């Protein structure tokens, strides 16, 4: 027994030294290694599940969905997949019209050969099913309608007539019917129940209990997972588990966010008015916020979730230190490379990033992808998938056009 115990001790020491050596090696090679798997992942046995590569994301408005689009576009490139991109010069898939298959470039010739679909569209399941494979994973994201309406107000101030005619968001919510007219639905979709509209339903429908329940049931049938933007890091961990992806597949820098100076403070009365004015969105959000946490409890558990969220944030911090000159997002006037300037809208000041100047080409290329705004990334992927077609009217960084033709 004594000899057996000694052997066990020796084995443990050897294992410990081996792991220490591996960790030291990974640390010493941190610059190139940052865009490979983390050392913790390499030391853990591979998960038995198989990564899902056919994915459809319903990109809702002002819900951190641009960040998810960036994640999905990088996944598309990393695994050499194909994306269902908007046809011709467009950057959305027919929005605000309900989606039809021919909104996708080359749908007639490719059929169900697309792996990823994530550009803006108004959901129409029968048409989406024509484009995507039968085993496609469907997911979307919702945001608390109170924060959502304020964000929409600032971002679409010059687009939605209901917003442009009012002084600020609180004035709008005091008497929304004074500014909102149903006949302007194409432009006013952002001013009332916008998430409900994105899911393909009538954002002006009456708040009827049976109707709402039928939509909730149908949405649960159409989508395998609904994430919550208010818990974005937790959502990324749940997405990683559900899709059987690596941590680096869901790592991100926040995109399309705005400066705090443009945020309008809602009064307590306004917050309550949002719940009534956007009651369809409110009930959609409450339902799926509950199912979101139930899903976490059933699949991950809160204790493990906290550990993995901390790991994601540590990884994110590593990459920010590697890539970013300012270690944070900056206002539009301070973005040096105009090819990295996000689309600006309304009175929002959409933030962007400056990259470090001393990065080698490979690291620079990967950092560029992490900070790439939606329109530029769409243009870039389109140029890769359809090199012989006229490109979209949006430039992307020079390094991509010269050295990144993978």
C-alpha positions in Angstrom: 0.0 0.0 0.0 2.8 2.4 0.8 4.5 1.8 -2.6 1.2 2.3 -4.4 0.7 5.7 -2.5 4.2 6.8 -3.5 3.5 5.9 -7.1 0.3 8.0 -7.0 2.3 10.9 -5.6 4.9 10.7 -8.3 2.3 10.5 -11.0 0.5 13.6 -9.5 3.8 15.6 -9.3 4.7 14.7 -12.9 1.2 15.6 -14.1 1.4 18.9 -12.2 4.9 19.7 -13.7 3.6 18.8 -17.1 0.7 21.1 -16.9 2.9 23.9 -15.5 5.2 23.4 -18.5 2.3 23.6 -20.9 0.9 26.7 -19.3 4.4 28.3 -19.3 4.8 27.5 -23.0 1.4 29.0 -23.8 2.2 32.1 -21.9 5.5 32.6 -23.7 3.8 32.4 -27.0 0.8 34.6 -26.1 0.9 37.0 -29.0 0.4 34.4 -31.7 -1.6 32.2 -29.4 -4.3 34.8 -28.6 -6.3 33.9 -31.6 -6.0 30.2 -31.1 -7.7 28.1 -28.4 -7.2 29.2 -24.8 -4.8 27.0 -22.7 -7.7 26.0 -20.4 -9.6 24.7 -23.4 -6.6 22.7 -24.6 -6.2 21.0 -21.3 -9.8 19.9 -21.1 -11.0 16.8 -23.0 -13.0 17.6 -26.1 -16.7 17.8 -25.7 -18.7 14.9 -27.1 -21.1 17.2 -29.0 -20.6 18.3 -32.6 -20.5 22.0 -33.5 -23.5 23.2 -35.4 -22.6 25.0 -38.7 -26.0 25.6 -40.2 -27.3 28.6 -38.2 -30.0 31.2 -38.9 -30.0 34.3 -36.6 -33.0 36.7 -36.7 -31.3 40.0 -36.4 -33.6 42.2 -34.4 -33.0 46.0 -34.1 -31.1 47.7 -31.3 -30.6 44.5 -29.4 -26.8 44.0 -29.7 -27.5 42.1 -32.8 -24.7 43.7 -34.8 -22.2 42.2 -32.3 -23.8 38.8 -33.0 -23.6 39.3 -36.7 -19.9 39.9 -36.4 -19.5 36.7 -34.4 -21.4 34.8 -37.1 -19.4 36.3 -39.9 -16.1 35.4 -38.2 -17.4 31.9 -37.7 -18.3 31.8 -41.4 -14.8 32.7 -42.4 -13.0 30.6 -39.7 -14.7 27.4 -40.9 -15.0 28.3 -44.6 -18.7 28.3 -44.7 -21.2 30.2 -46.9 -23.5 33.1 -45.8 -26.9 33.9 -47.3 -26.1 37.5 -48.2 -28.3 40.3 -49.5 -28.5 40.4 -53.2 -27.0 43.1 -55.4 -26.2 46.4 -53.6 -28.4 45.8 -50.5 -27.2 45.3 -47.0 -30.4 43.8 -45.6 -32.6 40.9 -46.8 -35.6 43.0 -48.1 -36.5 44.6 -44.7 -39.1 45.9 -43.9 -40.8 43.6 -46.4 -41.4 40.1 -45.2 -38.6 37.9 -46.3 -38.7 36.0 -49.6 -36.0 33.7 -50.8 -34.9 35.7 -53.9 -33.7 38.5 -51.5 -30.6 36.3 -51.1 -27.8 36.5 -53.7 -27.7 33.5 -56.0 -30.6 31.7 -54.3 -31.8 30.4 -57.7 -28.6 28.6 -58.4 -27.5 27.6 -54.8 -30.7 26.5 -53.2 -30.1 25.2 -49.6 -26.3 25.4 -49.7 -26.0 28.3 -47.2 -24.7 27.7 -43.8 -25.2 31.1 -42.1 -28.0 33.6 -42.3 -27.8 36.7 -40.1 -28.5 40.0 -42.0 -31.6 42.0 -41.2 -34.9 40.6 -42.4 -38.5 40.4 -41.4 -39.0 36.8 -40.5 -41.1 34.6 -42.8 -40.5 31.0 -41.9 -41.7 29.3 -45.1 -39.4 31.4 -47.2 -36.4 31.1 -44.9 -36.8 27.3 -45.0 -36.3 27.4 -48.7 -32.9 29.0 -48.3 -31.6 27.1 -45.2 -30.9 23.4 -44.7 -33.4 21.3 -42.7 -31.0 20.9 -39.8 -30.5 24.6 -39.4 -30.4 26.0 -35.8 -32.6 29.1 -35.4 -32.1 31.7 -32.8 -32.7 35.4 -32.1 -32.3 38.0 -29.3 -34.6 40.3 -27.4 -34.0 43.3 -25.3 -36.0 45.0 -22.5 -38.4 47.2 -24.4 -37.9 50.2 -22.1 -34.2 50.4 -23.0 -35.0 49.4 -26.6 -37.4 52.2 -27.2 -35.0 54.9 -25.9 -32.2 53.5 -28.0 -34.5 53.4 -31.1 -35.7 56.9 -30.5 -32.1 58.3 -30.6 -30.9 56.1 -33.5 -34.0 56.5 -35.7 -34.8 60.1 -34.7 -34.5 61.2 -38.4 -36.1 58.1 -39.8 -39.4 57.5 -37.9 -41.9 60.4 -38.3 -43.3 59.6 -34.8 -39.8 60.4 -33.4 -38.8 63.4 -35.5 -42.0 65.3 -34.6 -41.4 65.1 -30.8 -38.8 66.9 -28.8 -37.4 63.9 -26.8 -38.4 60.4 -25.8 -40.3 61.5 -22.7 -42.4 63.9 -24.7 -43.1 61.2 -27.3 -44.2 58.7 -24.6 -46.5 61.3 -22.9 -48.8 61.1 -25.9 -47.5 58.7 -28.6 -50.7 58.7 -30.6 -50.2 62.4 -31.1 -47.1 61.5 -33.2 -47.6 57.9 -34.3 -49.7 57.1 -37.4 -50.3 53.6 -38.6 -50.2 54.6 -42.2 -46.5 55.4 -41.9 -45.8 51.8 -40.8 -42.8 51.5 -43.0 -41.0 54.3 -41.2 -42.7 54.0 -37.8 -42.0 50.4 -37.3 -39.2 51.4 -34.9 -41.6 53.5 -32.8 -43.9 50.7 -31.5 -43.4 46.9 -30.9 -40.4 46.7 -33.3 -39.3 43.3 -32.1 -42.8 41.9 -32.7 -42.6 43.3 -36.2 -39.1 41.8 -36.8 -40.5 38.4 -35.9 -43.0 38.8 -38.7 -46.1 39.9 -36.9 -48.3 43.0 -36.9 -46.8 45.6 -34.5 -50.2 47.4 -34.4 -52.2 44.3 -33.4 -54.5 44.5 -30.4 -53.2 43.2 -27.1 -55.4 40.1 -27.1 -54.4 37.3 -24.7 -55.2 34.4 -27.1 -53.4 36.2 -29.9 -50.3 36.8 -27.9 -50.2 33.2 -26.6 -50.5 31.9 -30.2 -47.5 34.1 -31.2 -45.5 32.9 -28.3 -46.2 29.3 -29.1 -45.4 29.8 -32.8 -42.1 31.6 -31.9 -41.1 28.7 -29.7 -41.8 26.4 -32.6 -39.8 28.5 -35.1 -36.7 29.2 -32.9 -34.5 26.8 -30.9 -33.2 29.6 -28.7 -34.0 33.2 -27.8 -31.2 35.2 -26.1 -31.5 38.3 -23.9 -29.4 41.3 -24.7 -29.6 42.7 -21.2 -27.5 39.6 -20.2 -25.3 39.5 -23.2 -22.3 37.6 -21.7 -24.6 35.0 -20.2 -26.3 34.8 -23.6 -22.9 34.1 -25.3 -22.1 31.3 -22.9 -25.5 29.7 -23.4 -25.1 30.0 -27.2 -21.6 28.4 -27.0 -23.0 25.5 -25.1 -26.1 25.1 -27.3 -24.1 25.2 -30.6 -21.2 23.2 -29.2 -18.8 26.0 -30.1 -15.4 27.1 -28.7 -15.1 30.1 -26.4 -13.3 32.0 -29.2 -16.3 31.4 -31.5 -18.4 33.7 -29.3 -15.8 36.2 -28.1 -16.6 39.7 -29.1 -16.0 43.4 -28.9 -19.2 45.4 -28.5 -20.2 46.9 -31.9 -22.7 49.6 -32.9 -23.0 51.0 -29.4 -23.3 54.7 -28.8 -21.7 57.3 -26.5 -23.3 57.8 -23.1 -23.8 61.5 -24.0 -26.6 60.6 -26.4 -28.6 58.5 -23.9 -31.9 60.2 -22.9 -33.0 59.4 -19.3 -36.5 58.1 -19.1 -38.8 59.3 -16.3 -40.4 56.6 -14.1 -43.7 57.5 -15.8 -42.2 57.0 -19.3 -40.9 53.6 -18.3 -44.3 52.5 -17.3 -45.8 53.9 -20.5 -43.4 51.9 -22.6 -44.9 48.7 -21.1 -48.3 49.7 -22.3 -47.4 51.4 -25.6 -45.2 48.4 -26.6 -47.2 45.8 -24.7 -46.7 43.1 -27.4 -42.9 43.5 -27.1 -43.1 43.7 -23.4 -45.0 40.3 -23.1 -42.7 38.8 -25.7 -39.7 39.9 -23.6 -41.1 38.7 -20.3 -41.9 35.3 -21.7 -38.5 34.6 -23.2 -36.6 36.2 -20.4 -38.1 33.6 -18.2 -37.4 30.7 -20.6 -33.8 32.0 -21.0 -33.0 31.6 -17.3 -34.9 28.3 -17.1 -32.7 27.0 -20.0 -29.6 28.1 -18.2 -30.6 26.4 -15.0 -31.4 23.2 -16.9 -28.2 23.1 -19.1 -25.4 25.0 -17.3 -26.3 26.0 -13.8 -25.7 29.4 -12.3 -22.4 28.5 -10.6 -20.9 27.2 -13.8 -22.4 30.1 -15.7 -20.6 32.6 -13.5 -17.3 30.8 -14.0 -17.6 30.8 -17.8 -18.8 34.4 -17.9 -15.7 35.4 -16.0 -13.6 33.3 -18.4 -15.2 35.1 -21.4 -14.4 38.5 -19.9 -10.8 37.6 -19.2 -10.4 36.4 -22.7 -12.0 39.6 -24.0 -9.6 41.7 -21.9 -6.7 39.8 -23.4 -7.8 40.5 -26.9 -8.5 44.1 -26.2 -5.0 44.5 -24.8 -3.6 42.9 -28.0 -5.7 44.7 -30.6 -6.9 48.0 -29.3 -4.9 51.3 -29.2 -7.3 52.9 -26.7 -8.4 49.7 -24.8 -12.0 50.8 -25.4 -14.4 52.1 -28.0 -14.1 55.7 -29.1 -16.5 58.3 -30.5 -16.7 58.7 -34.3 -14.5 61.8 -34.4 -11.6 59.8 -32.8 -11.7 56.9 -35.2 -8.5 57.1 -37.3 -9.2 54.6 -40.0 -12.4 55.7 -41.7 -12.8 52.2 -43.2 -13.6 51.1 -39.6 -16.2 53.9 -39.1 -19.6 52.5 -38.2 -22.7 53.7 -39.9 -24.0 56.8 -38.1 -27.7 57.4 -37.6 -30.0 60.0 -36.0 -28.5 61.8 -33.0 -26.6 58.8 -31.8 -22.8 58.9 -31.8 -21.9 55.3 -32.8 -18.6 54.2 -31.3 -15.8 52.4 -33.1 -12.2 51.3 -32.5 -8.6 52.1 -33.2 -6.2 49.3 -33.7 -2.6 49.2 -32.6 -0.1 50.1 -35.3 2.6 47.6 -34.5 0.7 44.4 -35.2 1.9 41.8 -37.6 -0.3 41.2 -40.6 -1.9 38.0 -39.3 -2.8 39.6 -35.9 -3.9 42.8 -37.5 -6.2 40.9 -39.9 -7.9 39.1 -37.0 -8.2 42.2 -35.0 -9.8 44.0 -37.9 -12.5 41.3 -38.0 -13.2 41.7 -34.3 -14.0 45.4 -34.8 -15.4 45.4 -38.3 -18.8 47.2 -38.6 -21.7 45.4 -40.1 -21.8 47.1 -43.5 -18.1 46.7 -44.1 -18.1 43.0 -43.1 -21.1 42.3 -45.3 -19.3 44.0 -48.2 -16.1 42.0 -47.5 -17.9 38.6 -47.3 -19.8 39.4 -50.5 -16.5 40.1 -52.3 -15.2 36.7 -51.2 -18.2 34.7 -52.1 -18.9 36.6 -55.4 -15.6 37.8 -56.7 -16.8 38.2 -60.2 -19.8 40.4 -59.3 -20.0 44.1 -58.6 -19.1 44.7 -55.0 -21.4 46.5 -52.5 -20.9 50.2 -52.1 -18.9 50.1 -48.9 -15.1 50.0 -48.5 -13.3 47.7 -46.1 -9.7 48.0 -44.8 -6.9 47.7 -47.4 -5.1 44.8 -45.7 -8.2 42.7 -46.4 -8.3 43.5 -50.1 -4.6 42.8 -50.5 -3.6 39.9 -48.4 -6.8 38.3 -47.0 -8.2 36.2 -49.9 -8.9 33.0 -48.1 
